[in-house]
Amino acid sequence: MRIGSHTIAPRVVLAPMAGVTDKPFRVLCKRLGAGLCVSEMTTSDPRFWTTAKSRHRMDHAGEPDPISVQIAGTVPQIMADAARYNVDHGAQIVDINMGCPAKKVCNAWAGSALMREPDLVARILEAVVAAVDVPVTLKIRTGWDHDQRNAPTIARIAEQSGIAALAVHGRTRDQQYTGTAEYDTIAAIKAQLSIPVLANGDIDSPRKAAFVLAHTGCDAVMVGRAAQGRPWIFREIAHFLEHGEELAPPSLEEIRDILIGHLEHLHAFYGEVSGVRIARKHLGWYAKDRPENAAFRAVVNRAESAEQQLRLTRDYFDALVAGVAPDLPAAA
């Protein structure tokens, strides 16, 4: 699959997720097999571009190419300015968010709420495409609700506006992340477009990825929540798509090393205080399938220093590797 001049291989992509797909996680997922990693949503409002949060979101130093940055907003010219600003700060692909179901985003008529305004969608897309010399992509849902499943209409507008690739989440906005994703709408969209289409929603295993690609005819799959605590899912999907066989799961030793490296990157990227706090949710995701998860999280979440967080995590996995029950004392 190609997006502009960029070859996306393998054809499995990390979905943009607010508060999750920061630089440390993107770098990790890229190393573990993702063909493309899209940044968490950045605001188009210039008043917030110099905040600590925005500076972190716009930091792409050392990040593997191609660098895809998602922007959100509702005013065509402001979105165009945001696209230019992000390209000046390293973005090689600009992605537009019209899929976020969050209330605070939709209440501002951004995210998936824009799907209710096809004329505004066209103006935003045309303004952003005209503003930058890099490919512009779009992420949408199947519609606002069951009675307003207008994704095929929005998809045609996207192609006519010069969008280089389209990602479609197989749910309406009112579904949020409940129920199950449906892929027939995505298949219909792919059949009517000549640009690449990425299928998103409930892709949580190599076999599911292969099924969705076959069912929809899409050019790639986009993985979101299934990558939380399991970033190696990208190499598992890529291997299955290429060879038709499943990889052996990572060993406990490899999981430990991946997690320790991720924690260290978070601590270095955000600083110790914020890095320790942000790392807690990732620790919970990594350990979520273990029977000791509740006790592990109760201890690790109280760690106040990077050293303590790393030590407790390493000790936990070392015990699992040794085949003994982890010793989970109360954190000091």
N, C-alpha and C positions, 0 to 999 in steps of 0.2 A: 504494500500500500504506500502511496505517495501523497504527501500534503505539500503542495507547492514543489520546491526543489528537494524536500526532505523525504528520504526513504524511511518508513516506519517498519522496523523489523526487530523482533517478531511482531506479529499483528495482534498484540495484546497490550492494552493501554491502561495506565492507572487513572481512574476518574478523579476529577477535582473534588475534594471534600474539605469544607471549612474546618479549621482546627486540626486537620489530620495531614493533608498533603503539603507539609512544609518542606523546606529544603533538605533537612536530614532524612526525612522519609522518602522523598523523591529520589535522592541519590542512592539510598538503600535499594529501593524497588528497581531502579534502573540497573544496578549492579546484579540484582537477582533475576533479571530477565525481561523486564518491561521494555517494550519498544518505544514507548513515549510515556512521560509522566507530566500530567497537567497540574499547575499550581493551584493552591486554594484560592478562592475568590478574592480579588482585590477591588477596592472601591474606585469608582470613577471620579469621586468628589475630590478635587485638588486640595481642599482644606485638610485632608487627612493623609496626604502623601508623605509628610515628614514625621508622622508619629512613629514610635518604636515598632508598633505592630506592622505598619506599612513598610518600614525600612527592612524588616526581616522578610516580609513577603516578596519584596523586590530585590532581594539579595540572590544573585545567581552565580557568584564567583565560584569557579571550579565545578559548576554543575554540567553534567554531560549533555551534549547536543542531541536533538534539538530542544530548545527551551520554550515551553508553551506556558503562557501566562493567561489566566482567566480574569476578565473584567466584568463588572456588573454595574448597571445604571439604567436610566430611562431617557436621558436627554441626548439626542443624536450628536450634537456638537461636543458636549462634555465627554461622551464616550469616545469620540474621535480623538479628542485631546488626550484622554487617558491611554488610548492605544499608542499614540505617538510617544508619550512619556515612557511607557513600559518598553517600547522598542528601543528608545534611547538608553534604557537601563538593562538591556540584554535580552529582551523577548525576541525570539525568532519565529514564533507563532503566537497570534493573539486569539484567544478563545472568548466567546461571548456567552454569558450565563443567561439562559432563558429556561432553566430547568429547576432551579432551587425552589423547594416548596416551603421554606421557612416563613413564618408569619411576618417577622420583622422585615424580610426582604419583599415579600408579596404585598404587604401593606403599603410599601413605598412604590408599588407598581413595577418593581423590578423582578428578576428571576422569572419563574413560570407565569406570573401574572401578566407578563407582556404578551403571552400567547392569546390573550383576549383582545389584543389590539393589533391586528395584522398590518394596518397601515403604518403604525408606529414601528413595528418590527422592521418593515421595509426601509424606513427612513434611518433607523439606527444602523442596520446592516450596511446600507449603501454609504453612510457617512464614515463608518469605521474602515470599510474596504478601501475607500478613496483616500483615507488619511495615511495609510502605511504601505510600505513596499514589501511587507511579509505576508504570508498566508493568514487569512482570518477564518476561524472555524466557529461552529455554533453548537451548543448543547441545549436540547429541548426535552420535554416530556410528550406523551401522546396527546395531551390536551389539558384543559383546566379541570374538567370533571367528566363524568361518564357521558353527559349530554353535549359536551363541547370538546370532542376528540378531533381537533382540527390540525393535528400534526402534519398530515399530508399537504394541507394548504400552506402552512408555515414552511415546510420543506421546499415547496416549489418557489416560494418567495426567496428563500435562502439561496437556492441555486441561481435564480435570476439576478440576485444582488451581488454575486461574485464570491459567495462563501466557498472555501476550498474543501471542506469536509464537514459532515454533520453527524453528531452523536445523539442517539435517541434512547431515553430511558423508557422502558416499557410500562410505565404507570402514568396515570393522570395526577395532577397536582393534589387533588383532594384525597388521593390514596396515601400521600406521603410515602412511607416505606412499608405499608401494610399490604396484606394480601400477597398475590403473586404477580410477577411481571408477565405481560402478554407480548408475544412476538409477532403476531399477525400484522399489526399496524406497522411495525418496523419493516417487515417483509414488503408490505405494500409501498412504503416510502422508498425502499431500496430499488424496487422495480421501476419506479417512475423517475429516478434521478440518474445522472451520469457521474456525479461527484462521489467520492468515497463516503460510505455510511458506516458508523460504528454502532453496534448493538450493546445496550447497557441494561442492567437489572437482573439480580438474582444469579449472576454467573459466579458460581462458587466452587467449581471443580473443573478439571480438564475435560471430562466427558460432557459436562453442561456447556462448556465453551464450544466444543465441536458440534454439539446438537444445535446451539443457537446459530452458529455460522451456517450450518447446512439448512436450517429452517428458514432463515431470513435472507440468505444470499449476501450477507454483509461482508465488508472488506476487513473488519477487525472487530474484536470484542473489547469492551471497556469494563474493568473490574473496580468496584468500589469497596463496599463494606467487607467483602470476603478477604481483602488484603490486610485488614486490621489484625495485627498479631500473627499474620501469616504471609509475609512479603514474598516468600519463596513460591507462592502460587503462580507467579508469572513464569518462572522457569518450568514449573510443572505443566502449565497449559501449553507453553511453547514447545516443549518436548513431545507432548501428546499430539499436537497438531502436525508436527513434522514426522514423527515416527509411529504414531498410532499405538503407543504403549505408555504406561504410567511410570513415572520415576518413583524410586523408593523415597519414602518420606525422609526429611533431614534427621540426622541423629540428634540426640539430646546435647551432645558436645557442640554440634554446629549451631543449634538453636541458641545455646548459651553464648557462643561467640558472636553470633549475629546480634543478639540482644545487648550484650555488653558494648559492642561497637556502636550500636544505635544510641544507647544511653550516653556514651562518651561524646558523640557528635551533638546530641541535644544539649548537654552541659556546656560544651564549647561554643555552640551557636547562640544560645540564649543567655549564657551566664549561669552561674550555679543555682541561684535562687529560682529563677523562672524555669531553667532547664530541669531541675528536680521536680518541680510541680507539673510541668507539661509531660514529663516522662511517665507519670503515674498511670495515665490512661493506657499508654502503650504496654506497660508492665501487666496491667489487668488483662489486656487482649492476648498477650503472649501466653499467659498462664490459664486462660479461661477454660481450657479443656482438661485441666489437671484437677484431681480430687481435692488437692490442698489449696485450691485457688482462693477461697475465702480467707483462710488463715494467712496465706502469703500476702494478699492485698492489704489485710489489716495491719501487717507489720511494715511492709514496704511503703505504704502510703503515709506512714508516720516518720519516715526517714527525712531528715531535714538537710542533710549534706550530700554532696555528690559521692563522697567516699563511702558513706554509710549505705546509700542506695545501691552503689555498685557492689559493695561487699555482701549485703544481704541477698542481692540477686545472684551473685556468683555462688555463694554458699548454697542457696536453694537448688540451683541446677547441678552443682557438684554432687549434692546428695542424691538427686534423681539419677545422675550418671552412675553413681556408686551402688544404686539399687537399695538405698536406705531411706527411711522416712525423713524428710527434711526437718531440721531443728529450727523451729520458728519462735524464738524467744521474743518477748516484748521489746520493741525498739526503745532505746534510751532517749 
